[in-house]
Amino acid sequence: MRSAKYATNILIIALALAAGGCMTTRIEETKDVSTGIKKGETVVILASSYHSTNPAEDSFIDCLSNAVRGGRTGLNLHPASEFRDALFPWLEPRTAPTGVDDLPGLLQRPGVRERVRARDIRYIIWIEGDTERKNSGGSLSCAAGPGAAACFGLAWWENLSSYEATVWDLDDGVASGKVSTSVNGTSVVPALIIPLPFIARTQAAACKGLSKQLRSFIVETG
């Protein structure tokens, strides 16, 4: 009886090893007008306002900012905090645009376009999206005794990281297009005395995929 239970637990661990941390990634791009960026020009990344239905997390914006300016094809990134200060009070929470469709109105406000040009900002990258848990199941139980502790069971959950970047060309005053990414991943934590977590880091994968595609989108003309 004990050997059968042990074999079942081993099978659970093997299945978890096969499924744990599994992710699927989808990236889409729509370019409406030609892009390109000159030496000295910069981009600024802005998260959607908290008034919107799915404001991007600060952690994702930080990751994306670091990734966009990194590497051989990295872009010159203008700090978002400095950009907000320069456009005070138009980017304060109560007055900030709630969506990319509000950007033309913002740029028409007195002095806004001049402040933007003074900082050589060519593109605003507007980010919307979030990471959410879609499903979960299983259970883990742990017990501790004199000089020993153990956990048994299997827990899993599924996360979906979905983000969309709209690229706004400040020179032409139009949206150049959009880049979106969707990463679905299942994390598994099997335990046979010791928990063995296999985590699907969907937000990090979405950050990596979106940043790479954004650099290509902006740098490559046509």
C-alpha positions in Angstrom: 0.0 0.0 0.0 2.8 2.3 1.0 4.7 1.5 -2.2 1.6 2.3 -4.3 1.2 5.7 -2.6 4.9 6.4 -3.1 4.6 5.6 -6.8 1.6 7.9 -7.1 3.5 10.7 -5.5 6.4 10.1 -7.9 4.0 10.3 -10.9 2.6 13.6 -9.6 6.1 15.0 -9.3 7.0 13.9 -12.8 3.9 15.4 -14.3 4.5 18.6 -12.4 8.1 18.7 -13.8 6.7 18.3 -17.3 4.1 21.0 -17.0 5.6 23.4 -14.5 6.7 26.8 -15.7 5.2 26.2 -19.2 4.4 29.4 -21.1 3.0 30.4 -24.5 3.7 33.9 -26.0 1.9 35.8 -28.7 3.2 39.1 -30.1 1.3 41.3 -32.6 2.3 44.5 -34.4 0.3 47.0 -36.4 2.2 49.9 -38.1 0.0 52.6 -39.6 2.7 55.1 -40.7 6.4 55.0 -41.2 8.7 55.3 -38.2 12.4 56.0 -37.5 14.3 57.9 -34.9 17.3 60.3 -35.3 20.3 60.7 -33.1 19.5 62.7 -30.0 15.8 62.0 -30.1 14.2 60.3 -27.1 11.1 58.3 -26.2 9.1 58.4 -23.0 7.0 55.5 -21.6 3.8 56.3 -19.8 1.4 54.0 -18.1 -2.3 54.4 -18.5 -4.0 56.3 -15.8 -5.4 54.5 -12.8 -8.8 55.8 -14.0 -8.6 53.3 -16.9 -9.9 49.8 -16.7 -6.5 48.1 -16.8 -3.6 50.3 -15.7 -0.2 48.7 -16.1 1.7 47.8 -12.9 4.7 49.9 -11.9 6.8 46.8 -11.8 6.1 46.2 -15.5 6.8 49.8 -16.5 10.1 49.7 -14.7 11.0 46.4 -16.4 10.0 47.7 -19.8 11.9 51.0 -19.4 15.1 49.2 -18.5 14.7 46.7 -21.4 13.9 49.3 -24.0 17.0 51.3 -23.4 19.3 48.3 -23.0 21.3 46.4 -25.6 22.9 47.3 -28.9 19.6 48.7 -30.3 18.5 50.4 -27.1 16.6 53.7 -27.4 17.3 56.9 -25.6 14.7 57.0 -22.8 13.4 60.2 -21.2 12.5 59.7 -17.5 8.7 59.5 -17.1 8.9 61.3 -13.8 10.8 64.3 -15.3 8.3 64.3 -18.2 5.4 64.5 -15.7 7.1 67.4 -13.8 7.7 69.3 -17.1 4.0 69.0 -18.0 2.6 69.8 -14.6 -0.3 69.8 -13.9 -1.5 68.0 -17.0 -0.2 64.6 -16.1 -1.3 64.7 -12.5 -3.7 61.8 -11.6 -6.8 63.9 -11.7 -6.0 65.5 -15.0 -4.0 62.9 -16.8 -5.3 61.4 -20.1 -7.3 58.2 -19.4 -6.4 56.7 -22.8 -4.3 57.2 -25.8 -7.2 58.9 -27.6 -6.8 61.8 -25.2 -3.2 62.6 -26.2 -4.1 64.9 -29.1 -6.1 67.1 -26.6 -3.2 67.1 -24.2 -0.8 68.3 -26.9 -3.1 71.1 -27.8 -2.9 72.6 -24.4 -0.9 75.9 -24.2 2.8 75.3 -23.9 2.7 71.5 -23.9 4.1 70.9 -27.4 6.9 73.4 -26.8 7.9 71.7 -23.5 8.0 68.3 -25.3 10.1 69.6 -28.2 12.6 71.2 -25.8 13.4 67.8 -24.5 13.8 66.2 -28.0 11.0 63.7 -27.3 10.0 62.0 -30.5 7.6 59.2 -29.3 5.3 58.7 -26.4 4.8 54.9 -25.7 1.5 54.5 -24.0 1.2 51.2 -22.1 -2.1 49.5 -21.1 -2.6 46.0 -19.7 -2.0 43.9 -16.6 -1.2 40.5 -15.2 -4.0 38.5 -13.7 -4.6 35.0 -12.3 -7.0 33.1 -14.5 -7.3 29.7 -12.8 -5.9 27.8 -9.9 -6.3 24.4 -8.2 -4.8 21.6 -6.1 -3.7 21.9 -2.5 -0.6 21.6 -0.3 -0.5 20.6 3.3 2.5 20.9 5.6 3.1 19.6 9.1 5.9 20.1 11.5 7.0 17.8 14.3 10.0 17.6 16.7 13.0 18.0 14.5 11.3 17.5 11.2 8.8 19.1 8.8 7.2 17.9 5.5 4.8 19.1 2.8 2.6 16.9 0.5 0.3 17.7 -2.4 0.2 19.7 -5.6 -0.9 23.3 -6.2 -1.1 25.1 -9.5 -2.2 28.4 -11.0 -2.5 30.0 -14.4 -1.5 33.6 -15.1 -2.1 35.8 -18.1 0.1 38.8 -18.8 -1.5 40.9 -21.6 -0.1 44.4 -22.5 -0.5 46.8 -25.4 1.8 49.7 -26.4 0.6 52.5 -28.6 3.4 54.5 -30.2 2.6 58.2 -30.7 4.7 60.2 -33.0 5.0 63.7 -31.6 6.5 65.1 -34.8 3.6 64.1 -37.0 1.0 64.2 -34.2 -0.4 60.8 -35.0 -0.3 57.3 -33.7 2.3 55.3 -35.6 0.7 51.9 -34.6 0.5 49.4 -31.8 2.5 46.5 -30.4 0.9 43.9 -28.1 2.0 40.9 -26.2 0.1 38.1 -24.4 1.8 35.5 -22.3 -0.1 32.6 -20.7 1.7 30.4 -18.2 1.0 27.7 -15.7 3.0 27.5 -12.4 3.1 24.3 -10.4 4.3 23.5 -6.9 4.5 19.8 -6.2 5.6 18.7 -2.7 6.8 15.3 -1.6 8.3 16.3 1.8 10.0 19.4 0.2 8.0 21.8 -2.1 9.5 22.2 -5.6 8.1 25.4 -7.2 8.1 25.7 -11.0 7.0 29.3 -11.6 5.9 30.6 -15.0 7.1 34.3 -14.9 4.7 35.6 -17.4 5.1 39.3 -16.7 8.9 39.1 -17.2 8.4 37.2 -20.5 5.9 39.8 -21.6 8.3 42.6 -20.7 11.1 41.0 -22.7 9.0 40.3 -25.8 7.3 43.7 -25.9 10.6 45.7 -25.4 12.3 43.8 -28.2 9.4 44.4 -30.6 9.1 48.1 -29.6 12.8 48.7 -30.4 12.3 47.1 -33.8 9.1 49.0 -34.4 10.6 52.4 -33.8 14.1 52.0 -35.2 13.1 50.3 -38.5 11.7 52.7 -41.0 8.9 51.8 -43.4 
